């Protein structure tokens, strides 16, 4: 029996029920500007926000943030994530999620790096290198998540997507996160949650009230998904004024 347990440990074979309960998730969240993408993920002030080519996010009151200036800057932070998380937690700052804003800006700084020293316009091979670098970074972060106990999210804008037949015609049009096809497909395929954010407005007694929605509801028009254990039932896949802990609890335990 001890030999069997040792083999399981040596080969990193885990009990699935325990693994599901302790899993740290990868989120891809898209929506129009001002629909609460970052707010939902950082509402509990426990995020490290990596804001690319901006002066820093203004929707987070506490937590940690960095204004990313180029691909190398982002790479150094990603490589140093274990040390960053450990120091933040030792300083009393809980960091439970790392957020990159946005997938479009990540693509731009990666392309800048790939094209550095080149005077021509980007070609097919250059875009392939961009996709490869982003996917490699995404996989690297994924490998850190369980050991260092953090969720990971990438936000982005809405964009149109469709499948292509052999003759080049398009079908199955839908709205999803806006990105180059190879980047989008790889990031979505490796994510646990693909969600759309939007707002709903009600008018009662002349007063207008806005609700911020985080949705993983199946839709013919919008691409969404959520991975969870077969034993978990998600009766409500549309979350109002959501927070990270609310979402994680629902995925792990149902609602």
C-alpha positions in Angstrom: 0.0 0.0 0.0 2.8 2.4 0.9 4.5 1.5 -2.4 1.3 2.4 -4.3 1.0 5.7 -2.5 4.6 6.5 -3.2 4.1 5.8 -6.9 1.1 8.1 -7.0 3.1 10.8 -5.4 6.1 10.3 -7.6 4.0 10.5 -10.8 1.9 13.4 -9.5 -1.3 11.4 -9.8 -4.0 13.1 -7.7 -7.4 12.2 -6.4 -9.8 14.0 -8.7 -12.4 15.0 -6.1 -9.7 16.7 -4.0 -8.1 18.2 -7.1 -11.4 19.8 -8.2 -12.1 21.3 -4.8 -8.6 22.9 -4.7 -8.3 23.9 -8.3 -7.2 27.4 -9.3 -8.9 28.6 -12.4 -8.0 30.3 -15.6 -10.6 33.0 -16.7 -11.0 34.7 -20.1 -13.4 37.6 -19.7 -14.6 39.8 -22.6 -17.1 42.6 -23.0 -17.6 46.2 -24.1 -15.7 48.9 -22.2 -17.3 49.8 -18.9 -19.1 46.5 -18.4 -17.2 45.4 -15.3 -14.5 43.0 -16.6 -11.8 44.1 -14.2 -14.2 45.2 -11.4 -15.6 41.7 -11.2 -12.2 40.0 -10.9 -10.7 42.6 -8.5 -13.7 43.6 -6.4 -12.3 41.9 -3.3 -9.0 43.9 -3.5 -6.9 40.7 -3.8 -5.5 41.0 -7.3 -2.3 41.7 -9.0 -3.3 43.7 -12.1 -0.8 43.8 -15.0 -2.1 46.7 -17.2 -0.4 46.9 -20.5 0.5 50.3 -22.1 -1.6 52.2 -19.6 -1.0 54.4 -16.5 -2.5 51.6 -14.3 -6.0 50.5 -13.6 -8.2 53.0 -11.8 -11.0 50.6 -10.8 -9.1 48.8 -8.0 -8.7 50.4 -4.6 -6.3 47.9 -3.1 -4.1 45.1 -4.2 -1.1 45.3 -6.5 -0.7 46.7 -10.0 1.9 47.3 -12.6 1.9 49.4 -15.8 3.5 47.2 -18.3 5.7 49.1 -20.8 6.9 46.3 -23.1 7.1 42.5 -23.5 10.4 42.2 -21.6 8.9 44.0 -18.6 5.9 41.6 -18.6 8.2 38.6 -19.0 10.3 39.6 -16.0 7.1 39.9 -13.8 5.8 36.6 -15.0 9.1 34.9 -14.3 9.1 36.4 -10.8 5.5 35.6 -9.9 6.4 33.1 -7.2 8.6 35.6 -5.4 6.2 38.5 -6.0 3.2 36.5 -4.5 5.3 35.3 -1.5 6.5 38.8 -0.7 3.1 40.4 -1.0 1.5 37.7 1.2 4.3 38.1 3.8 3.6 41.9 3.8 -0.1 41.1 4.6 -1.4 41.7 1.1 -3.4 38.7 -0.1 -3.1 38.1 -3.8 -5.5 35.4 -5.1 -5.7 36.3 -8.8 -3.3 37.7 -11.4 -5.1 39.7 -14.2 -3.6 40.7 -17.5 -5.3 43.6 -19.3 -5.9 43.1 -22.2 -5.4 40.3 -24.7 -5.3 42.9 -27.5 -2.6 44.9 -25.8 -0.7 41.7 -25.0 -0.7 40.9 -28.7 0.5 44.4 -29.6 3.6 44.4 -27.2 4.4 40.9 -28.3 4.3 42.0 -32.0 6.5 45.0 -31.1 9.1 42.6 -29.6 9.0 40.2 -32.6 9.4 43.1 -35.1 12.2 44.8 -33.2 14.9 45.7 -35.6 12.8 44.9 -38.7 11.6 47.6 -41.1 9.1 45.6 -43.1 5.4 45.0 -42.2 4.5 41.9 -40.1 4.2 38.8 -42.2 2.5 35.5 -41.6 5.5 34.0 -39.8 5.8 37.0 -37.5 2.2 36.6 -36.4 2.9 32.9 -35.8 5.8 33.9 -33.5 3.5 36.3 -31.7 1.0 33.5 -31.0 3.8 31.1 -30.0 5.2 33.5 -27.4 1.8 34.3 -25.9 0.8 30.7 -25.7 4.1 29.8 -24.1 3.6 32.5 -21.5 0.1 31.4 -20.8 1.2 27.8 -20.2 4.1 28.9 -18.0 1.6 30.8 -15.7 -0.7 27.8 -15.7 2.0 25.6 -14.3 2.5 28.0 -11.4 -1.1 28.2 -10.3 -1.6 25.2 -8.1 1.7 25.4 -6.3 1.4 29.1 -5.6 -2.3 29.2 -5.2 -3.7 31.9 -7.5 -6.3 32.2 -10.2 -5.3 33.8 -13.5 -7.4 36.0 -15.9 -7.0 37.7 -19.2 -9.5 40.4 -20.2 -10.4 41.7 -23.6 -12.9 43.4 -25.9 -15.7 41.8 -27.9 -15.0 40.6 -31.4 -16.7 38.6 -34.1 -15.6 35.0 -34.8 -16.7 32.3 -37.2 -15.7 28.9 -38.5 -14.4 28.5 -42.1 -15.3 25.8 -44.6 -12.8 24.3 -47.0 -14.1 26.6 -49.8 -13.4 29.7 -47.6 -17.0 30.5 -46.7 -17.8 31.3 -43.1 -20.4 29.8 -40.8 -21.3 29.7 -37.1 -20.8 33.4 -36.5 -20.6 34.4 -32.9 -19.2 37.1 -30.6 -16.2 36.2 -28.4 -13.0 37.8 -27.2 -11.3 39.8 -29.9 -7.9 38.5 -30.9 -5.9 36.9 -33.7 -7.5 33.5 -34.4 -4.6 31.3 -33.3 -4.1 33.3 -30.1 -7.8 33.4 -29.3 -8.3 29.7 -29.9 -5.3 28.6 -27.8 -6.2 30.9 -24.9 -9.9 29.8 -24.9 -9.1 26.1 -25.2 -6.8 26.2 -22.1 -9.2 28.4 -20.0 -11.6 27.0 -17.5 -14.0 29.9 -17.8 -14.9 32.0 -20.8 -17.3 34.7 -19.7 -19.0 37.8 -21.2 -19.7 40.9 -19.2 -22.5 43.4 -20.0 -24.9 45.7 -18.2 -28.7 45.6 -17.8 -30.6 48.8 -17.0 -33.9 48.9 -15.2 -36.2 52.0 -14.7 -38.5 52.0 -11.7 -40.5 55.0 -10.6 -38.4 57.1 -12.9 -35.1 56.0 -11.3 -32.6 54.2 -13.5 -30.5 51.4 -12.0 -27.7 49.4 -13.6 -26.8 45.8 -13.0 -23.4 44.5 -14.0 -23.6 40.9 -15.3 -20.9 38.2 -15.6 -22.3 35.5 -17.7 -21.3 32.0 -18.7 -24.8 31.2 -20.0 -24.9 29.1 -23.2 -25.8 31.3 -26.1 -26.2 31.0 -29.9 -24.8 34.5 -30.3 -22.1 34.7 -27.6 -19.3 32.3 -26.9 -19.0 31.2 -23.3 -18.0 28.1 -21.3 -17.3 26.9 -17.7 -15.5 23.8 -16.7 -16.6 22.1 -13.5 -17.0 18.7 -11.8 -19.8 16.5 -13.1 -21.1 16.4 -9.5 -21.6 20.2 -9.5 -24.8 21.8 -10.7 -24.8 25.4 -11.9 -28.5 26.4 -12.0 -27.6 30.0 -12.5 -24.8 30.9 -14.9 -25.6 34.6 -14.9 -24.0 36.4 -12.0 -25.0 39.9 -10.9 -22.4 42.2 -9.3 -20.1 39.2 -9.1 -16.9 38.8 -7.2 -14.0 36.3 -7.6 -15.0 34.3 -4.4 -18.6 34.1 -5.6 -17.6 32.7 -9.0 -15.1 30.2 -7.6 -17.5 29.0 -5.0 -20.2 28.4 -7.7 -17.7 26.5 -9.9 -16.5 24.3 -7.1 -19.8 23.7 -5.2 -22.6 24.7 -7.5 -25.5 27.2 -6.9 
